């Protein structure tokens, strides 16, 4: 097959996206006569989304719906960027969306079995279980989330210190071939993991001064300095009493606003659904799930403004739930 005819799998640049890419690549290679390659994608790459992938054959997993994708699988409630795109989606043997799935790999495995007769090996089933746990933050407690040492958690942790996107693509190839323990034992991954673990420890030390406010069980922080390390669960590690955290963090492409619900101290049910963070983020050009989401404003000033607005929206949502 000529190189320009190869299908490229675009996968979201996180643990469940990587596993989703590895699973789909394996299925297509074994059952669909494809020789796929792959490349990661993130929210900063969705500008002019309709023109994305022009001139190439591609698939998309764990990311926004694209009508030209030959294969597409996702579980995000905010996957359709416009009503017109939503109208173009129709489930088929190549497209599948299930917003009830905690992560993307299980729905690809189920789809592969139902439509193509794929029998998943145990290593993929294990990866899918850990994808659910990691992507839906179903950790036993904050200690496991921050200091857990399972192979899947070591791989996920290593991503936070990945040297470049090519290396992440290489790890996807390893996940397609080997089990979690084997991949986690790679010398290059162990080296990156150790750097990521040091970054985690430093991030936990650096987090307290970044807190801007802690009102109404919503914590707002500003970790936008490139000198500050990031730890996703640091807000809940230091402040287990809060229900939500909203923060500004740096990325290679600019600045990111992240918001999340405390998995170990969620908002009181009060007989109604909690605020949908992913839908809130959509208004700022981002997306996500009910309990977690993010956006990439155009500047640091905009990111700080957006973070403040979202924190206030979440405070008001909590007040509405507790007011008689």
GIQUI-V14483 format. One record per pair of residues at least 24 apart in sequence whose C-alpha atoms are under 10 Angstrom apart, sorted by the first residue. I is the first residue (numbers start at 1). J is the second residue. D is the distance in Angstrom with one decimal. If there is no record, write none. Layout:
i=I j=J d=D
i=I j=J d=D
//
This chain:
i=1 j=34 d=8.7
i=1 j=35 d=7.8
i=3 j=35 d=9.4
i=3 j=36 d=9.8
i=3 j=37 d=9.7
i=4 j=55 d=9.2
i=4 j=56 d=7.4
i=4 j=57 d=8.4
i=5 j=34 d=9.8
i=5 j=35 d=9.4
i=5 j=36 d=9.5
i=5 j=55 d=9.9
i=5 j=56 d=7.5
i=5 j=57 d=6.8
i=5 j=58 d=9.7
i=6 j=34 d=7.5
i=6 j=35 d=6.3
i=6 j=36 d=5.8
i=6 j=37 d=6.9
i=6 j=38 d=9.8
i=6 j=56 d=8.2
i=6 j=57 d=6.7
i=6 j=58 d=8.3
i=7 j=34 d=7.2
i=7 j=35 d=7.0
i=7 j=36 d=4.9
i=7 j=37 d=6.4
i=7 j=38 d=8.1
i=7 j=56 d=7.6
i=7 j=57 d=4.9
i=7 j=58 d=5.0
i=7 j=59 d=7.0
i=7 j=69 d=9.8
i=7 j=70 d=8.5
i=7 j=71 d=9.6
i=8 j=35 d=9.0
i=8 j=36 d=5.6
i=8 j=37 d=4.8
i=8 j=38 d=5.0
i=8 j=39 d=7.1
i=8 j=53 d=9.3
i=8 j=56 d=7.8
i=8 j=57 d=6.3
i=8 j=58 d=4.6
i=8 j=59 d=6.2
i=8 j=60 d=8.5
i=8 j=69 d=9.8
i=8 j=70 d=9.8
i=9 j=36 d=6.8
i=9 j=37 d=6.2
i=9 j=38 d=4.4
i=9 j=39 d=6.3
i=9 j=40 d=8.2
i=9 j=41 d=9.7
i=9 j=57 d=8.8
i=9 j=58 d=5.7
i=9 j=59 d=4.6
i=9 j=60 d=5.8
i=9 j=61 d=7.3
i=9 j=69 d=9.3
i=9 j=70 d=9.7
i=9 j=71 d=8.5
i=9 j=72 d=9.3
i=10 j=37 d=8.9
i=10 j=38 d=5.8
i=10 j=39 d=5.1
i=10 j=40 d=5.4
i=10 j=41 d=6.0
i=10 j=42 d=9.4
i=10 j=53 d=9.5
i=10 j=58 d=7.1
i=10 j=59 d=6.0
i=10 j=60 d=4.8
i=10 j=61 d=6.4
i=10 j=62 d=8.8
i=10 j=63 d=8.3
i=10 j=69 d=9.6
i=10 j=72 d=9.5
i=11 j=38 d=7.4
i=11 j=39 d=6.5
i=11 j=40 d=4.9
i=11 j=41 d=5.7
i=11 j=42 d=8.3
i=11 j=59 d=8.4
i=11 j=60 d=5.9
i=11 j=61 d=5.0
i=11 j=62 d=6.1
i=11 j=63 d=6.9
i=11 j=73 d=9.8
i=11 j=169 d=9.5
i=11 j=172 d=9.6
i=12 j=39 d=8.9
i=12 j=40 d=5.7
i=12 j=41 d=5.0
i=12 j=42 d=5.8
i=12 j=43 d=8.6
i=12 j=60 d=8.3
i=12 j=61 d=6.7
i=12 j=62 d=5.5
i=12 j=63 d=5.8
i=12 j=64 d=9.3
i=12 j=74 d=9.9
i=13 j=39 d=8.9
i=13 j=40 d=5.3
i=13 j=41 d=5.8
i=13 j=42 d=6.0
i=13 j=43 d=9.4
i=13 j=62 d=9.0
i=13 j=63 d=9.4
i=13 j=159 d=8.6
i=13 j=165 d=8.6
i=13 j=168 d=8.0
i=13 j=169 d=9.3
i=14 j=40 d=8.8
i=14 j=41 d=9.4
i=14 j=42 d=9.0
i=14 j=62 d=9.2
i=14 j=131 d=9.7
i=14 j=134 d=9.7
i=14 j=135 d=8.6
i=14 j=156 d=7.4
i=14 j=157 d=10.0
i=14 j=159 d=7.3
i=14 j=160 d=9.2
i=14 j=168 d=9.3
i=15 j=103 d=9.7
i=15 j=127 d=9.4
i=15 j=130 d=9.0
i=15 j=131 d=6.7
i=15 j=132 d=9.9
i=15 j=134 d=7.6
i=15 j=135 d=7.6
i=15 j=152 d=8.4
i=15 j=153 d=9.1
i=15 j=155 d=7.7
i=15 j=156 d=5.6
i=15 j=157 d=9.1
i=15 j=158 d=10.0
i=15 j=159 d=7.9
i=15 j=172 d=9.5
i=16 j=61 d=9.6
i=16 j=62 d=7.6
i=16 j=102 d=9.7
i=16 j=103 d=6.3
i=16 j=104 d=6.3
i=16 j=105 d=6.6
i=16 j=106 d=9.6
i=16 j=127 d=8.4
i=16 j=128 d=7.8
i=16 j=129 d=10.0
i=16 j=130 d=8.3
i=16 j=131 d=4.9
i=16 j=132 d=7.7
i=16 j=133 d=9.6
i=16 j=134 d=7.7
i=16 j=135 d=6.5
i=16 j=156 d=9.0
i=17 j=41 d=9.3
i=17 j=60 d=9.7
i=17 j=61 d=6.6
i=17 j=62 d=5.4
i=17 j=63 d=8.1
i=17 j=74 d=9.4
i=17 j=103 d=8.4
i=17 j=104 d=6.9
i=17 j=105 d=7.8
i=17 j=131 d=8.7
i=17 j=135 d=9.4
i=17 j=172 d=9.3
i=18 j=61 d=9.0
i=18 j=62 d=8.9
i=18 j=104 d=9.7
i=18 j=105 d=9.0
i=18 j=131 d=9.5
i=18 j=156 d=9.7
i=18 j=168 d=8.2
i=18 j=169 d=8.2
i=18 j=171 d=8.1
i=18 j=172 d=5.6
i=18 j=173 d=9.2
i=18 j=175 d=8.1
i=18 j=176 d=9.5
i=19 j=61 d=9.7
i=19 j=62 d=9.8
i=19 j=103 d=9.9
i=19 j=104 d=8.3
i=19 j=105 d=6.3
i=19 j=106 d=9.8
i=19 j=124 d=8.2
i=19 j=127 d=6.9
i=19 j=128 d=7.6
i=19 j=130 d=9.8
i=19 j=131 d=7.6
i=19 j=171 d=9.6
i=19 j=172 d=6.9
i=19 j=173 d=9.6
i=19 j=175 d=6.8
i=19 j=176 d=7.9
i=20 j=60 d=9.6
i=20 j=61 d=6.4
i=20 j=62 d=7.1
i=20 j=73 d=8.7
i=20 j=74 d=9.4
i=20 j=103 d=8.8
i=20 j=104 d=6.0
i=20 j=105 d=4.6
i=20 j=106 d=8.4
i=20 j=107 d=9.2
i=20 j=108 d=7.2
i=20 j=109 d=9.0
i=20 j=124 d=9.7
i=20 j=127 d=9.3
i=20 j=128 d=8.5
i=20 j=131 d=9.0
i=20 j=172 d=9.0
i=20 j=175 d=9.8
i=20 j=176 d=9.6
i=21 j=59 d=9.3
i=21 j=60 d=8.5
i=21 j=61 d=6.5
i=21 j=62 d=8.5
i=21 j=73 d=10.0
i=21 j=104 d=9.4
i=21 j=105 d=8.3
i=21 j=108 d=9.7
i=21 j=169 d=9.4
i=21 j=172 d=6.9
i=21 j=173 d=8.9
i=21 j=175 d=9.1
i=21 j=176 d=8.3
i=22 j=105 d=9.1
i=22 j=124 d=9.1
i=22 j=169 d=9.6
i=22 j=171 d=9.1
i=22 j=172 d=5.5
i=22 j=173 d=6.5
i=22 j=174 d=8.2
i=22 j=175 d=6.0
i=22 j=176 d=4.6
i=22 j=177 d=8.4
i=23 j=105 d=7.0
i=23 j=106 d=9.6
i=23 j=108 d=7.5
i=23 j=109 d=7.5
i=23 j=112 d=9.6
i=23 j=120 d=9.0
i=23 j=124 d=7.2
i=23 j=127 d=9.5
i=23 j=128 d=9.5
i=23 j=172 d=9.2
i=23 j=173 d=10.0
i=23 j=175 d=8.3
i=23 j=176 d=6.4
i=23 j=177 d=9.8
i=24 j=59 d=9.2
i=24 j=60 d=9.8
i=24 j=61 d=8.4
i=24 j=71 d=9.0
i=24 j=72 d=9.8
i=24 j=73 d=9.4
i=24 j=105 d=8.5
i=24 j=108 d=7.1
i=24 j=109 d=8.3
i=24 j=112 d=8.6
i=24 j=176 d=8.9
i=25 j=59 d=9.8
i=25 j=172 d=9.4
i=25 j=173 d=8.8
i=25 j=176 d=7.3
i=26 j=120 d=10.0
i=26 j=173 d=9.5
i=26 j=175 d=9.8
i=26 j=176 d=6.2
i=26 j=177 d=8.4
i=27 j=108 d=9.3
i=27 j=109 d=8.8
i=27 j=112 d=7.3
i=27 j=113 d=9.8
i=27 j=116 d=8.7
i=27 j=117 d=9.9
i=27 j=118 d=7.2
i=27 j=119 d=9.5
i=27 j=120 d=9.0
i=27 j=176 d=9.7
i=28 j=71 d=9.8
i=28 j=112 d=9.5
i=28 j=116 d=9.8
i=30 j=118 d=8.9
i=31 j=112 d=9.4
i=31 j=116 d=7.2
i=31 j=117 d=8.6
i=31 j=118 d=7.7
i=32 j=116 d=8.5
i=37 j=169 d=9.2
i=37 j=173 d=9.1
i=38 j=166 d=10.0
i=38 j=169 d=6.8
i=38 j=170 d=9.4
i=38 j=172 d=8.3
i=38 j=173 d=8.7
i=39 j=165 d=8.0
i=39 j=166 d=8.0
i=39 j=168 d=8.6
i=39 j=169 d=6.0
i=39 j=170 d=9.6
i=39 j=172 d=9.2
i=40 j=165 d=7.0
i=40 j=166 d=8.7
i=40 j=168 d=7.7
i=40 j=169 d=6.9
i=40 j=172 d=9.5
i=41 j=165 d=9.3
i=43 j=256 d=9.7
i=43 j=285 d=8.9
i=43 j=286 d=7.2
i=43 j=287 d=8.7
i=43 j=294 d=8.8
i=43 j=295 d=7.5
i=43 j=296 d=7.3
i=44 j=251 d=9.8
i=44 j=252 d=9.8
i=44 j=253 d=7.1
i=44 j=254 d=8.9
i=44 j=256 d=9.6
i=44 j=285 d=9.9
i=44 j=286 d=9.3
i=44 j=295 d=8.8
i=44 j=296 d=6.8
i=44 j=297 d=9.5
i=44 j=298 d=10.0
i=45 j=253 d=9.7
i=46 j=81 d=9.7
i=46 j=285 d=9.7
i=46 j=286 d=9.8
i=47 j=285 d=9.7
i=49 j=81 d=8.7
i=50 j=85 d=9.4
i=59 j=94 d=9.4
i=59 j=95 d=9.6
i=60 j=95 d=9.6
i=61 j=95 d=9.8
i=61 j=96 d=9.8
i=61 j=104 d=7.4
i=61 j=105 d=8.9
i=61 j=108 d=9.0
i=62 j=97 d=9.5
i=62 j=103 d=8.0
i=62 j=104 d=5.7
i=62 j=105 d=8.5
i=63 j=104 d=9.3
i=63 j=288 d=9.8
i=64 j=287 d=9.4
i=65 j=89 d=7.9
i=65 j=95 d=9.2
i=65 j=96 d=9.8
i=65 j=97 d=8.9
i=67 j=95 d=9.7
i=69 j=94 d=9.0
i=69 j=95 d=8.6
i=70 j=94 d=6.7
i=70 j=95 d=8.0
i=71 j=95 d=5.6
i=71 j=96 d=8.5
i=72 j=96 d=6.4
i=72 j=97 d=8.1
i=72 j=108 d=9.4
i=73 j=97 d=5.7
i=73 j=98 d=8.3
i=73 j=104 d=7.1
i=73 j=105 d=8.9
i=73 j=107 d=7.7
i=73 j=108 d=6.8
i=73 j=111 d=9.3
i=74 j=98 d=6.7
i=74 j=99 d=7.5
i=74 j=101 d=8.9
i=74 j=103 d=8.2
i=74 j=104 d=5.8
i=74 j=105 d=9.0
i=74 j=107 d=8.2
i=74 j=108 d=8.7
i=75 j=99 d=4.3
i=75 j=100 d=6.9
i=75 j=101 d=5.8
i=75 j=102 d=7.3
i=75 j=103 d=6.4
i=75 j=104 d=5.8
i=75 j=105 d=9.5
i=75 j=107 d=8.1
i=75 j=288 d=9.6
i=75 j=289 d=8.9
i=76 j=100 d=8.5
i=76 j=101 d=8.6
i=76 j=102 d=9.0
i=76 j=103 d=8.6
i=76 j=104 d=8.8
i=76 j=278 d=8.6
i=76 j=287 d=8.2
i=76 j=288 d=6.2
i=76 j=289 d=6.0
i=76 j=290 d=9.2
i=77 j=276 d=9.7
i=77 j=278 d=7.5
i=77 j=279 d=8.1
i=77 j=287 d=8.3
i=77 j=288 d=7.0
i=77 j=289 d=6.1
i=77 j=290 d=8.0
i=78 j=278 d=6.5
i=78 j=279 d=6.6
i=78 j=280 d=10.0
i=78 j=281 d=9.1
i=78 j=282 d=7.2
i=78 j=286 d=8.6
i=78 j=287 d=5.6
i=78 j=288 d=6.1
i=78 j=289 d=7.2
i=78 j=290 d=9.5
i=78 j=293 d=9.7
i=79 j=278 d=9.8
i=79 j=282 d=9.8
i=79 j=287 d=7.7
i=79 j=288 d=8.2
i=79 j=289 d=9.7
i=80 j=287 d=9.7
i=81 j=282 d=8.4
i=81 j=285 d=9.0
i=81 j=286 d=9.4
i=81 j=287 d=9.1
i=99 j=289 d=8.6
i=101 j=132 d=8.1
i=101 j=136 d=9.4
i=102 j=128 d=9.8
i=102 j=129 d=9.6
i=102 j=131 d=8.0
i=102 j=132 d=5.1
i=102 j=133 d=7.9
i=102 j=134 d=9.1
i=102 j=135 d=6.7
i=102 j=136 d=5.6
i=102 j=137 d=9.3
i=102 j=138 d=9.5
i=102 j=289 d=9.6
i=103 j=128 d=7.8
i=103 j=129 d=9.0
i=103 j=130 d=9.3
i=103 j=131 d=5.9
i=103 j=132 d=5.0
i=103 j=133 d=8.4
i=103 j=134 d=8.5
i=103 j=135 d=6.0
i=103 j=136 d=7.1
i=104 j=128 d=8.1
i=104 j=131 d=7.8
i=104 j=132 d=8.1
i=104 j=135 d=9.0
i=105 j=129 d=8.8
i=105 j=130 d=9.8
i=105 j=131 d=7.1
i=105 j=132 d=8.4
i=106 j=131 d=8.3
i=106 j=132 d=8.1
i=121 j=179 d=9.8
i=122 j=179 d=8.8
i=123 j=175 d=9.2
i=123 j=176 d=9.6
i=123 j=177 d=9.6
i=123 j=178 d=7.6
i=123 j=179 d=5.2
i=123 j=180 d=7.3
i=123 j=181 d=9.6
i=124 j=175 d=8.8
i=124 j=176 d=8.6
i=124 j=178 d=9.3
i=124 j=179 d=7.7
i=124 j=180 d=9.0
i=126 j=152 d=9.3
i=126 j=179 d=8.5
i=126 j=180 d=8.2
i=127 j=152 d=7.5
i=127 j=175 d=8.9
i=127 j=179 d=8.1
i=127 j=180 d=7.1
i=130 j=180 d=9.9
i=131 j=156 d=9.7
i=135 j=289 d=10.0
i=135 j=292 d=9.6
i=136 j=263 d=8.9
i=136 j=289 d=9.0
i=136 j=291 d=8.5
i=136 j=292 d=8.8
i=137 j=233 d=9.9
i=137 j=261 d=9.9
i=137 j=262 d=9.3
i=137 j=263 d=6.7
i=137 j=264 d=9.5
i=137 j=291 d=9.5
i=137 j=292 d=9.5
i=138 j=263 d=7.4
i=138 j=264 d=9.2
i=139 j=263 d=8.2
i=139 j=264 d=8.8
i=140 j=263 d=9.5
i=140 j=264 d=8.6
i=141 j=237 d=9.6
i=141 j=263 d=8.4
i=141 j=264 d=6.7
i=142 j=233 d=7.2
i=142 j=234 d=9.0
i=142 j=236 d=7.3
i=142 j=237 d=6.2
i=142 j=238 d=10.0
i=142 j=240 d=8.8
i=142 j=262 d=9.6
i=142 j=263 d=8.5
i=142 j=264 d=7.5
i=143 j=233 d=9.5
i=143 j=237 d=7.9
i=145 j=232 d=9.1
i=145 j=233 d=7.2
i=145 j=234 d=9.9
i=145 j=237 d=9.4
i=146 j=197 d=9.4
i=146 j=200 d=8.0
i=146 j=201 d=9.4
i=146 j=204 d=9.5
i=146 j=231 d=8.1
i=146 j=232 d=8.4
i=146 j=233 d=6.7
i=146 j=234 d=8.0
i=146 j=237 d=8.2
i=147 j=197 d=8.6
i=147 j=200 d=9.0
i=147 j=201 d=9.6
i=150 j=180 d=9.1
i=150 j=181 d=8.5
i=150 j=184 d=9.0
i=151 j=179 d=9.4
i=151 j=180 d=5.8
i=151 j=181 d=5.4
i=151 j=182 d=8.6
i=151 j=183 d=8.0
i=151 j=184 d=5.4
i=151 j=185 d=8.2
i=152 j=179 d=9.8
i=152 j=180 d=6.1
i=152 j=181 d=7.9
i=152 j=183 d=9.1
i=152 j=184 d=7.4
i=153 j=180 d=9.7
i=153 j=184 d=9.1
i=153 j=193 d=9.8
i=154 j=180 d=9.5
i=154 j=181 d=9.7
i=154 j=183 d=9.8
i=154 j=184 d=6.6
i=154 j=185 d=9.5
i=154 j=189 d=8.6
i=154 j=190 d=8.2
i=154 j=192 d=9.6
i=154 j=193 d=6.4
i=154 j=194 d=9.2
i=154 j=196 d=9.2
i=154 j=197 d=9.0
i=155 j=180 d=8.2
i=155 j=181 d=9.5
i=155 j=183 d=7.9
i=155 j=184 d=5.9
i=155 j=185 d=9.5
i=155 j=189 d=7.3
i=155 j=190 d=8.7
i=155 j=192 d=9.2
i=155 j=193 d=7.2
i=156 j=184 d=9.7
i=156 j=193 d=8.8
i=156 j=196 d=9.8
i=157 j=192 d=8.9
i=157 j=193 d=6.4
i=157 j=194 d=9.2
i=157 j=195 d=9.6
i=157 j=196 d=6.3
i=157 j=197 d=7.4
i=157 j=200 d=8.8
i=157 j=231 d=9.8
i=158 j=184 d=9.2
i=158 j=188 d=10.0
i=158 j=189 d=6.8
i=158 j=190 d=7.9
i=158 j=191 d=8.6
i=158 j=192 d=5.5
i=158 j=193 d=4.3
i=158 j=194 d=7.8
i=158 j=195 d=7.9
i=158 j=196 d=5.6
i=158 j=197 d=8.0
i=159 j=189 d=9.1
i=159 j=192 d=8.1
i=159 j=193 d=8.0
i=159 j=196 d=8.0
i=160 j=192 d=8.8
i=160 j=193 d=8.6
i=160 j=195 d=9.3
i=160 j=196 d=6.2
i=160 j=197 d=9.4
i=160 j=199 d=8.8
i=160 j=200 d=9.2
i=160 j=229 d=10.0
i=160 j=230 d=8.6
i=160 j=231 d=8.9
i=160 j=232 d=9.9
i=161 j=189 d=10.0
i=161 j=191 d=9.9
i=161 j=192 d=6.2
i=161 j=193 d=7.3
i=161 j=194 d=9.2
i=161 j=195 d=6.7
i=161 j=196 d=5.2
i=161 j=197 d=9.0
i=161 j=198 d=10.0
i=161 j=199 d=8.1
i=161 j=200 d=9.9
i=162 j=189 d=8.9
i=162 j=192 d=6.6
i=162 j=193 d=8.7
i=162 j=195 d=9.4
i=162 j=196 d=8.5
i=163 j=192 d=7.9
i=196 j=229 d=9.8
i=196 j=231 d=9.8
i=198 j=229 d=9.7
i=199 j=228 d=9.3
i=199 j=229 d=6.1
i=199 j=230 d=7.6
i=199 j=231 d=8.2
i=200 j=229 d=7.2
i=200 j=230 d=7.0
i=200 j=231 d=5.8
i=200 j=232 d=9.2
i=200 j=233 d=9.9
i=200 j=234 d=8.9
i=201 j=229 d=8.9
i=201 j=230 d=9.7
i=201 j=231 d=8.6
i=201 j=234 d=10.0
i=202 j=228 d=8.3
i=202 j=229 d=6.5
i=202 j=230 d=8.6
i=202 j=231 d=9.0
i=203 j=227 d=10.0
i=203 j=228 d=6.7
i=203 j=229 d=4.5
i=203 j=230 d=5.3
i=203 j=231 d=5.7
i=203 j=232 d=9.3
i=203 j=234 d=7.6
i=204 j=228 d=9.9
i=204 j=229 d=8.3
i=204 j=230 d=8.1
i=204 j=231 d=6.8
i=204 j=232 d=9.8
i=204 j=233 d=9.1
i=204 j=234 d=5.9
i=204 j=235 d=8.9
i=204 j=237 d=8.3
i=204 j=238 d=8.2
i=205 j=229 d=9.2
i=205 j=234 d=9.2
i=205 j=238 d=9.9
i=206 j=230 d=8.7
i=206 j=231 d=9.7
i=206 j=234 d=9.5
i=207 j=231 d=8.3
i=207 j=234 d=6.8
i=207 j=235 d=7.6
i=207 j=237 d=10.0
i=207 j=238 d=8.4
i=208 j=234 d=8.8
i=208 j=235 d=8.4
i=208 j=238 d=7.5
i=208 j=239 d=9.4
i=210 j=235 d=10.0
i=210 j=247 d=9.1
i=210 j=248 d=9.7
i=211 j=235 d=8.7
i=211 j=245 d=9.9
i=211 j=246 d=9.9
i=211 j=247 d=8.7
i=212 j=247 d=9.3
i=212 j=308 d=9.6
i=213 j=308 d=9.8
i=213 j=311 d=9.6
i=214 j=239 d=9.1
i=214 j=242 d=7.9
i=214 j=244 d=9.7
i=214 j=245 d=8.9
i=214 j=311 d=9.8
i=215 j=242 d=8.9
i=215 j=311 d=9.3
i=215 j=312 d=9.3
i=215 j=315 d=7.7
i=216 j=242 d=8.1
i=216 j=243 d=8.8
i=216 j=244 d=9.5
i=216 j=311 d=9.7
i=216 j=312 d=9.3
i=216 j=314 d=9.0
i=216 j=315 d=5.8
i=216 j=316 d=8.6
i=216 j=318 d=7.6
i=216 j=319 d=7.8
i=217 j=241 d=7.0
i=217 j=242 d=4.4
i=217 j=243 d=5.4
i=217 j=244 d=6.7
i=217 j=245 d=8.6
i=217 j=267 d=8.9
i=217 j=314 d=9.2
i=217 j=315 d=7.3
i=217 j=318 d=8.2
i=217 j=319 d=9.9
i=218 j=242 d=5.8
i=218 j=243 d=6.1
i=218 j=244 d=4.8
i=218 j=245 d=5.6
i=218 j=246 d=7.6
i=218 j=260 d=9.9
i=218 j=261 d=9.3
i=218 j=262 d=9.9
i=218 j=311 d=6.5
i=218 j=312 d=8.3
i=218 j=313 d=9.9
i=218 j=314 d=7.1
i=218 j=315 d=6.2
i=218 j=316 d=10.0
i=218 j=318 d=8.9
i=219 j=243 d=8.2
i=219 j=244 d=6.2
i=219 j=245 d=4.6
i=219 j=246 d=6.2
i=219 j=247 d=8.2
i=219 j=259 d=9.7
i=219 j=311 d=7.5
i=219 j=314 d=10.0
i=219 j=315 d=9.5
i=220 j=244 d=8.7
i=220 j=245 d=5.9
i=220 j=246 d=4.9
i=220 j=247 d=5.7
i=220 j=248 d=8.6
i=220 j=259 d=9.2
i=220 j=304 d=9.9
i=220 j=307 d=7.5
i=220 j=308 d=7.3
i=220 j=310 d=9.4
i=220 j=311 d=6.5
i=220 j=312 d=9.4
i=221 j=245 d=7.7
i=221 j=246 d=6.4
i=221 j=247 d=4.7
i=221 j=248 d=6.7
i=221 j=249 d=9.0
i=221 j=258 d=10.0
i=221 j=304 d=9.4
i=221 j=307 d=8.6
i=221 j=308 d=9.3
i=221 j=311 d=9.8
i=222 j=246 d=8.7
i=222 j=247 d=5.5
i=222 j=248 d=5.0
i=222 j=249 d=6.9
i=222 j=250 d=9.8
i=222 j=257 d=9.4
i=222 j=303 d=9.6
i=222 j=304 d=7.6
i=222 j=307 d=8.8
i=222 j=308 d=10.0
i=223 j=247 d=7.0
i=223 j=248 d=5.6
i=223 j=249 d=5.1
i=223 j=250 d=7.5
i=223 j=255 d=9.9
i=224 j=248 d=5.5
i=224 j=249 d=4.5
i=224 j=250 d=5.1
i=224 j=251 d=8.9
i=224 j=254 d=9.6
i=224 j=255 d=7.1
i=224 j=256 d=8.5
i=224 j=257 d=9.6
i=224 j=300 d=7.7
i=224 j=303 d=9.2
i=224 j=304 d=8.9
i=225 j=249 d=7.5
i=225 j=250 d=6.9
i=225 j=255 d=9.8
i=226 j=250 d=6.4
i=226 j=251 d=8.6
i=226 j=252 d=9.9
i=232 j=258 d=9.1
i=232 j=259 d=9.9
i=232 j=260 d=9.3
i=233 j=260 d=9.3
i=233 j=262 d=8.7
i=233 j=263 d=9.7
i=235 j=260 d=9.8
i=235 j=262 d=8.8
i=236 j=260 d=10.0
i=236 j=261 d=9.4
i=236 j=262 d=6.5
i=236 j=263 d=8.7
i=236 j=264 d=8.3
i=236 j=265 d=8.8
i=237 j=262 d=9.9
i=240 j=264 d=7.7
i=240 j=265 d=7.0
i=241 j=265 d=6.9
i=241 j=266 d=9.6
i=242 j=266 d=8.4
i=242 j=267 d=8.7
i=243 j=267 d=5.4
i=243 j=268 d=8.8
i=243 j=314 d=9.4
i=243 j=315 d=9.6
i=243 j=318 d=8.9
i=244 j=277 d=10.0
i=244 j=291 d=9.0
i=244 j=292 d=9.5
i=244 j=311 d=8.2
i=244 j=314 d=7.5
i=244 j=315 d=8.7
i=244 j=318 d=9.7
i=245 j=292 d=9.7
i=245 j=307 d=9.8
i=245 j=310 d=9.8
i=245 j=311 d=7.6
i=245 j=314 d=9.2
i=246 j=292 d=9.9
i=246 j=293 d=9.8
i=246 j=294 d=9.4
i=246 j=306 d=9.7
i=246 j=307 d=6.1
i=246 j=308 d=8.0
i=246 j=309 d=9.8
i=246 j=310 d=7.3
i=246 j=311 d=6.0
i=246 j=312 d=9.8
i=246 j=314 d=9.3
i=247 j=294 d=9.6
i=247 j=303 d=9.0
i=247 j=304 d=8.3
i=247 j=306 d=9.6
i=247 j=307 d=6.2
i=247 j=308 d=8.7
i=247 j=310 d=9.6
i=247 j=311 d=8.8
i=248 j=294 d=9.8
i=248 j=295 d=9.8
i=248 j=296 d=9.6
i=248 j=300 d=8.4
i=248 j=303 d=6.5
i=248 j=304 d=6.5
i=248 j=305 d=9.8
i=248 j=306 d=9.1
i=248 j=307 d=6.7
i=248 j=308 d=9.6
i=249 j=296 d=9.8
i=249 j=300 d=9.3
i=249 j=303 d=8.9
i=249 j=304 d=9.7
i=250 j=296 d=9.7
i=250 j=300 d=8.7
i=250 j=303 d=9.9
i=251 j=296 d=9.1
i=253 j=296 d=8.8
i=253 j=298 d=9.7
i=254 j=296 d=7.5
i=254 j=297 d=8.1
i=254 j=298 d=7.4
i=254 j=299 d=6.9
i=254 j=300 d=7.6
i=254 j=303 d=9.5
i=255 j=295 d=8.7
i=255 j=296 d=6.0
i=255 j=297 d=6.7
i=255 j=298 d=7.7
i=255 j=299 d=6.7
i=255 j=300 d=6.0
i=255 j=301 d=9.5
i=255 j=302 d=9.1
i=255 j=303 d=6.6
i=255 j=304 d=9.3
i=256 j=286 d=9.6
i=256 j=294 d=6.9
i=256 j=295 d=5.8
i=256 j=296 d=4.6
i=256 j=297 d=6.8
i=256 j=298 d=9.3
i=256 j=299 d=9.3
i=256 j=300 d=8.6
i=256 j=303 d=6.8
i=256 j=304 d=9.5
i=256 j=306 d=9.9
i=256 j=307 d=9.3
i=257 j=281 d=8.9
i=257 j=284 d=9.6
i=257 j=286 d=9.0
i=257 j=293 d=8.5
i=257 j=294 d=5.4
i=257 j=295 d=5.3
i=257 j=296 d=6.2
i=257 j=297 d=7.5
i=257 j=300 d=9.7
i=257 j=302 d=9.7
i=257 j=303 d=6.1
i=257 j=304 d=8.0
i=257 j=305 d=9.8
i=257 j=306 d=7.4
i=257 j=307 d=6.1
i=257 j=308 d=9.8
i=257 j=310 d=9.3
i=258 j=286 d=9.7
i=258 j=288 d=9.9
i=258 j=292 d=7.7
i=258 j=293 d=6.1
i=258 j=294 d=4.5
i=258 j=295 d=6.8
i=258 j=296 d=8.9
i=258 j=303 d=9.8
i=258 j=307 d=7.9
i=258 j=310 d=9.7
i=259 j=288 d=9.5
i=259 j=291 d=8.2
i=259 j=292 d=5.7
i=259 j=293 d=5.6
i=259 j=294 d=6.2
i=259 j=295 d=9.1
i=259 j=307 d=8.2
i=259 j=310 d=8.1
i=259 j=311 d=8.3
i=259 j=314 d=9.7
i=260 j=288 d=9.8
i=260 j=289 d=9.3
i=260 j=290 d=8.8
i=260 j=291 d=5.7
i=260 j=292 d=4.3
i=260 j=293 d=6.6
i=260 j=294 d=8.7
i=261 j=290 d=8.6
i=261 j=291 d=5.1
i=261 j=292 d=6.3
i=261 j=293 d=9.5
i=261 j=314 d=9.9
i=262 j=291 d=8.3
i=262 j=292 d=9.4
i=263 j=291 d=8.4
i=266 j=291 d=9.1
i=267 j=317 d=9.7
i=267 j=318 d=7.3
i=267 j=321 d=8.9
i=267 j=322 d=9.9
i=268 j=318 d=8.4
i=268 j=321 d=7.8
i=268 j=322 d=8.2
i=269 j=321 d=8.1
i=269 j=322 d=9.6
i=270 j=318 d=9.9
i=270 j=320 d=9.8
i=270 j=321 d=6.2
i=270 j=322 d=7.4
i=271 j=321 d=8.8
i=272 j=321 d=8.1
i=273 j=321 d=9.6
i=274 j=314 d=9.5
i=274 j=317 d=8.0
i=274 j=318 d=8.4
i=274 j=321 d=8.7
i=275 j=313 d=9.0
i=275 j=314 d=7.1
i=275 j=316 d=9.9
i=275 j=317 d=6.6
i=275 j=318 d=8.3
i=275 j=321 d=9.9
i=276 j=314 d=9.5
i=277 j=310 d=8.8
i=277 j=313 d=9.9
i=277 j=314 d=8.6
i=280 j=310 d=7.5
i=280 j=313 d=8.7
i=280 j=314 d=9.4
i=281 j=306 d=9.3
i=281 j=310 d=8.2
i=284 j=310 d=9.6
//
